[in-house]
Amino acid sequence: MNFRLLFAPEIEEDLLEGYHWYESKAKGLGEDFLRIFYALSSEIARNPMIYRRVYADFRRRLLKRFPYSIYFLVEDDLVIVFGLFHCSRNPQKIIEMLKLRENP
């Protein structure tokens, strides 16, 4: 069963921040970052329950090749991506940001 995929508005800012940082390091690297994010988001939508819960009902998928994680919730037939965070961030800060994004 494929789940519908929805992105919280803040994801655009998370993506642009990562994209610009990687693109400044090497031309085309930012494009790879975006491509991997969208590919893995589609993968999550195919089978979101294989990813473990890391905080409350939030689940996490690590990106390949980049030190980022996708944080998402599963509600009925919907996967909602709430965050894309660098893995070096303080886990407590990530939880605070997810709380804010979940309940604006």
Beta strands, then each sheet from edge to edge (+ up, - down):
strand 1: 4-7
strand 2: 53-55
strand 3: 58-62
strand 4: 68-75
strand 5: 78-86
sheet 1: 1+ 5+ 4- 3+ 2-
end
